[in-house]
Structures are given as structure tokens and as C-alpha cells.
Amino acid sequence: MSAGRALRSVAARYRRTAPGEPRAVGYLYVVPAFLLYGTFLLFPFGQTVWLSLLHWDGLTAASWAGLENYRGILTDPALRAPFVHALVLLVFYAALPVAIGLLLAAALSRFRVRGMTFFRTVLFLPQVLAMVVVGVAWRSILAPDGLLNDLLRAVGADSLTRSWLGDYTWALPAVGAVGTWVETGLCLVLFLAGVQRIPRELYEAARVDGAGAVREFFTVTLPGLRPQIAVALTLTIVAGLRNFDLVYITTSGGPGNATSVPAYEVYRRAFETNQVGAAAAIGVGLALLIFVLTVLASRLVEGRNNG
């Protein structure tokens, strides 16, 4: 009997400590990834938050600033303007690509198009190009003697020609138009993949009920693409708010500060004007803005989906 009890005790102990059974063992598998995440993301972000609380030029001793750098973002027009420009660019980087992608996906789901693979590849091509290459190419196209003005002159629209990237009114929309060109292909590929997962029976039922193209879009295509819309909005919002290289290559924030965005302002203040504390505060504010807008976009889509 004592031997039987001992065996049962060992078996019970083994069951309690079997690999993978306790929750603590599962956490061990997460530790390596968490260490990398903490080392390369959380720790640098914590350092940035600390620097944002200081007055520091990057060379001499730092002094305590408290929340003064953050107050500057709210009160200084020169610090507020880049955030306003970033929100304007979201129209071009997120709203327009998602809307155009939805319209194209709806049209392609209703009509069969030959060469779909080639079509998707061409539209997705801007995503695989380095943004430096995109910036250089479009800077040449939008130059005063560039391709766009040459086309306008060729069709007799000389009055519309201008220095697109040097005009205070048109510089920001011009940069935004490049962002629309880059992000539309990503949205379209996501939506086309989502359309293929929508049961064809739903389209057939809608057409039997006499639904036209518009009604079919709102009753079948749009509800079926809500998960893809959430992904597309998240990716495009992040891309729009983190925009640096395109602005740096095309306008360098000019003319004046007409195209300055938070990411470019972080670079300028940290490495050109030696305002490391203010640059860190802008970086923290940008991270919070990205987090809030992406969460709101996801909740909005998921809320409608659940409703």
C-alpha cells in the first residue's frame, strides 16, 4: 500500500510539473521575445520620455524642464503646426486610399477583369519601392520643369503650372498626393483578398433581389470587408503619421514650414537646432497620437461590425 501511495504521489507531482501544463511555463516561452521588445522598444521609449522632461542641447549638462516641452507643443504655433499638417496628410494617406481601394474592389468584384495578377502587381509596386526612390522620382515629376508641368503645357493648361513643391498652398497636398499613390495599392490588395473570402452566394442573392451596384456594395461588399478596412486604416494611419523620408527628400519641410510634420520636426530640432528635449517631447506626442488614432479606428470598425 505504501509503495502504491508513493507511486501515486510521484505521478501527481509529475502531472503538476509537466512541461507546458503550468501557466508559468508558458510565460517562459515569451521571455526571449519580451526581452528583445523591452531592450529595443520599451527601454528607448522610456529614455525618450526622460529626455522630454529635460532642457538639453545634446552636448552640455541638461537641466530639468518638467512638462515645459509638452506645454510648448500646445502653445507654440511652430510646434503645433507639424501635428496639424500630419492630420491633414491622413486624408491623403488613409481616407483617400481606403475609399479608392473600396471602390476599385467593389468594381472588380462585380466585373471580371483579365490580367488581374498584373493589375494588382502594378498597383502594389509602390509598396516595395524604397521611399527614398519614390521621393526622388516624384520630386523630379513635380519640379517646375518636371513631367507634370510639361503635360499641363502640352494640353494648353499653362495657367495651372506651378512649382508644386515650392508653393505654400500646394506643397502639402502635393506631398499628400504622393502618399495616396503609395498607399492605394496596399488597400486595394487587402480588399481584393477580402472580397475573395465573401461567399459568392451573397452576391447572387443580392442580384436576385434586384440590388444594383450601390446597394450590393453597402449590403454585401462593405460589411464583408470590415476586418480588412480595420487593417488598412491601421497601416495607413501609422504610415501617414510617421512620414519622414518623403518629406525630407521632396521639400525638407518647406517652403517655410508648410510641409513640416512631427517626424521631420524631431529630426530638425534634435540634430539641427540642438533642442533634444523638445524633439523628444514631439516624439512622445507623436507616439501617443498614433496609438490613440489607431485604437479609435479599430474600435470604430469593430463596433460597427459587432452592431
C-alpha positions in Angstrom: 0.0 0.0 0.0 2.8 2.4 0.9 4.5 1.7 -2.4 1.2 2.4 -4.2 0.7 5.7 -2.4 4.3 6.7 -3.2 3.8 6.0 -6.9 0.5 7.9 -6.9 2.3 10.8 -5.1 5.1 10.9 -7.7 2.5 10.7 -10.6 0.5 13.6 -9.1 3.7 15.6 -8.6 4.7 14.9 -12.3 1.3 16.0 -13.5 1.6 19.2 -11.6 5.0 20.0 -13.0 4.6 18.5 -16.5 6.2 20.8 -19.1 3.6 23.2 -20.7 0.9 22.5 -18.1 1.5 25.3 -15.5 0.9 28.8 -16.8 4.3 29.8 -15.6 6.0 27.5 -18.1 4.1 29.2 -20.9 5.5 32.6 -19.8 9.0 31.2 -20.2 8.4 30.9 -23.9 7.5 34.6 -24.1 10.6 35.8 -22.1 13.1 35.9 -25.1 10.7 37.9 -27.3 9.8 40.2 -24.3 13.5 40.8 -23.6 14.0 41.9 -27.2 10.9 44.0 -27.2 11.9 45.7 -23.9 15.5 46.2 -25.0 14.9 47.7 -28.4 11.5 49.4 -27.9 10.4 49.9 -24.3 13.8 51.0 -23.0 14.5 53.5 -25.8 10.9 54.9 -25.4 11.5 55.3 -21.6 14.7 57.1 -22.4 12.8 59.4 -24.8 10.2 60.2 -22.1 13.0 61.0 -19.7 14.8 63.3 -22.2 11.4 65.1 -22.9 11.5 66.3 -19.3 14.8 68.0 -19.7 16.4 71.0 -21.4 19.4 69.6 -23.3 21.3 70.5 -26.3 23.0 67.1 -26.7 26.4 68.4 -25.5 26.3 70.3 -22.3 24.7 69.3 -18.9 21.0 69.0 -19.0 18.6 70.9 -16.8 15.2 69.9 -15.5 12.2 71.2 -17.7 9.3 69.2 -16.3 6.3 69.5 -18.6 7.5 72.7 -20.3 8.4 70.9 -23.5 4.9 69.4 -23.7 3.3 72.8 -22.9 5.3 74.1 -25.9 3.5 71.6 -28.2 0.2 73.0 -27.1 1.0 76.7 -27.0 3.8 77.2 -29.6 2.4 77.6 -33.2 5.7 76.4 -34.6 5.4 73.1 -32.6 1.6 72.8 -33.2 1.7 73.2 -37.0 3.5 69.9 -37.7 0.8 68.0 -35.9 -1.9 69.8 -37.9 0.0 69.0 -41.1 0.1 65.3 -40.1 -3.6 65.2 -39.6 -4.2 66.8 -43.0 -1.9 64.2 -44.6 -4.1 61.5 -43.0 -6.8 62.5 -45.6 -4.3 61.6 -48.3 -2.6 58.7 -46.6 -5.6 56.9 -45.1 -9.0 58.3 -46.1 -8.4 58.5 -49.9 -6.6 55.2 -50.3 -9.2 53.3 -48.3 -12.1 55.0 -50.3 -10.4 54.4 -53.7 -9.5 50.9 -52.7 -13.0 50.1 -51.7 -14.4 51.5 -55.0 -12.0 49.5 -57.1 -12.5 46.3 -55.1 -16.3 46.7 -55.5 -16.0 47.2 -59.2 -13.6 44.3 -59.6 -15.9 42.1 -57.6 -18.8 42.9 -59.9 -17.0 42.7 -63.2 -14.4 40.2 -64.4 -11.1 41.8 -65.5 -8.4 40.0 -67.4 -4.9 40.2 -66.2 -5.9 40.7 -62.5 -2.5 39.5 -61.3 -0.6 42.0 -63.4 -3.1 44.7 -62.3 -2.6 44.0 -58.6 1.2 43.8 -59.1 1.4 47.2 -60.7 -0.7 48.9 -58.1 1.2 47.3 -55.2 4.6 48.2 -56.7 4.9 51.5 -54.8 4.9 49.4 -51.5 8.0 47.6 -52.4 10.0 50.6 -53.6 12.2 52.4 -51.1 10.6 55.7 -50.1 13.8 57.5 -51.0 13.4 56.3 -54.6 9.7 57.4 -54.5 10.7 60.8 -53.2 13.4 61.4 -55.7 11.1 60.3 -58.6 8.2 62.5 -57.6 10.5 65.5 -56.8 11.5 65.3 -60.4 7.9 64.9 -61.7 6.6 67.8 -59.6 9.6 70.2 -60.3 8.9 73.4 -62.2 10.3 71.8 -65.4 9.1 68.4 -64.5 6.8 65.9 -66.2 3.5 67.2 -64.7 4.0 70.8 -65.8 5.1 69.6 -69.3 1.9 67.6 -69.6 -0.2 70.6 -68.5 1.6 72.8 -71.1 1.0 70.1 -73.7 -2.7 70.2 -73.2 -2.8 74.0 -73.1 -3.3 74.4 -69.4 -0.3 76.7 -68.8 -2.2 78.6 -66.2 -2.2 75.5 -63.9 1.6 75.0 -64.0 3.4 75.9 -60.8 6.3 74.9 -58.6 4.2 72.3 -56.8 6.7 71.6 -54.0 7.7 75.2 -53.6 4.1 76.7 -53.4 2.9 77.4 -49.9 -0.7 76.4 -50.8 0.1 73.3 -52.9 3.2 71.8 -51.3 1.4 69.8 -48.6 -1.4 68.5 -51.0 1.4 67.5 -53.5 3.2 65.5 -50.8 -0.1 64.0 -49.8 -0.9 63.0 -53.4 2.3 61.0 -53.4 1.2 59.3 -50.2 -2.2 58.4 -51.9 -0.3 56.9 -54.8 1.8 54.8 -52.5 -0.9 53.6 -50.1 -3.8 52.9 -52.6 -2.2 49.7 -53.9 -1.8 48.3 -50.4 -5.5 49.0 -49.6 -6.7 47.5 -52.9 -4.7 44.3 -52.4 -6.1 43.9 -48.9 -9.7 44.5 -50.1 -9.3 42.2 -53.1 -8.2 39.4 -50.8 -11.1 40.1 -48.6 -13.6 40.1 -51.5 -12.5 36.6 -52.5 -13.5 35.4 -49.0 -17.0 36.8 -49.3 -19.4 33.9 -50.3 -20.5 34.3 -53.9 -24.0 33.2 -52.8 -24.4 36.6 -51.1 -23.8 38.5 -54.3 -26.1 36.1 -56.2 -28.8 36.6 -53.6 -28.4 40.4 -53.7 -28.7 40.4 -57.5 -31.8 38.1 -57.4 -33.4 40.6 -55.1 -32.7 43.3 -57.7 -29.9 45.0 -55.9 -27.9 47.4 -58.0 -24.2 48.1 -57.8 -24.6 50.7 -55.0 -26.9 48.6 -52.9 -24.8 45.5 -53.4 -21.7 47.4 -52.2 -23.3 48.6 -49.0 -25.1 45.3 -48.2 -22.6 42.8 -49.2 -19.1 44.1 -50.0 -18.7 46.7 -47.3 -19.8 44.5 -44.4 -17.6 41.7 -45.6 -14.6 43.9 -45.8 -14.7 45.4 -42.3 -11.8 43.3 -41.0 -9.6 44.4 -44.0 -10.7 48.0 -43.5 -9.5 47.9 -39.9 -6.1 46.6 -41.0 -5.9 49.1 -43.9 -6.7 52.0 -41.6 -4.2 51.0 -39.0 -1.4 50.6 -41.6 -2.1 53.8 -43.5 -2.6 55.9 -40.3 0.7 54.7 -39.0 2.4 55.4 -42.3 0.9 58.8 -42.6 1.8 60.0 -39.1 5.4 58.5 -39.3 6.0 60.2 -42.6 9.6 61.5 -42.6 11.7 60.3 -45.6 9.2 61.5 -48.2 9.0 65.0 -46.7 12.8 65.1 -46.2 13.5 64.1 -49.8 10.9 66.3 -51.5 10.5 69.5 -49.5 12.7 69.3 -46.3 9.7 70.7 -44.5 9.4 73.8 -46.8 8.6 76.1 -48.2 8.9 77.7 -44.7 7.3 75.1 -42.5 4.4 74.4 -44.8 5.1 70.7 -45.0 6.8 70.1 -41.7 5.5 67.0 -39.9 6.2 65.7 -36.4 8.8 63.1 -37.5 10.7 65.7 -39.5 10.5 68.2 -36.7 12.0 65.6 -34.3 15.0 65.3 -36.7 15.3 69.1 -37.2 15.2 70.0 -33.5 17.4 67.2 -32.4 20.2 67.4 -35.0 19.9 70.9 -36.4 18.8 73.3 -33.7 20.1 71.1 -30.7 16.8 71.1 -28.9 16.9 67.5 -27.8 14.3 67.8 -25.0 11.7 69.4 -27.4 12.4 66.8 -30.0 11.9 64.0 -27.5 8.6 65.6 -26.4 7.4 65.8 -30.0 8.4 62.1 -30.5 6.4 61.1 -27.4 3.4 63.1 -28.5 3.6 61.5 -32.0 3.7 58.0 -30.4 0.6 58.8 -28.3 -1.2 60.3 -31.3 -0.5 57.2 -33.4 -1.7 54.9 -30.5 -4.9 56.9 -30.0 -5.9 57.2 -33.6 -5.2 53.5 -34.5 -7.2 52.3 -31.4 -10.1 54.6 -32.3 -10.1 53.4 -36.0 -10.0 49.8 -34.9 -12.8 50.3 -32.3 -14.9 52.2 -34.8 -14.7 49.4 -37.3 -15.1 46.6 -34.8 -18.0 48.4 -33.1 -19.9 48.7 -36.4 -19.1 45.1 -37.1 -20.4 43.9 -33.7 -23.5 46.0 -34.2 
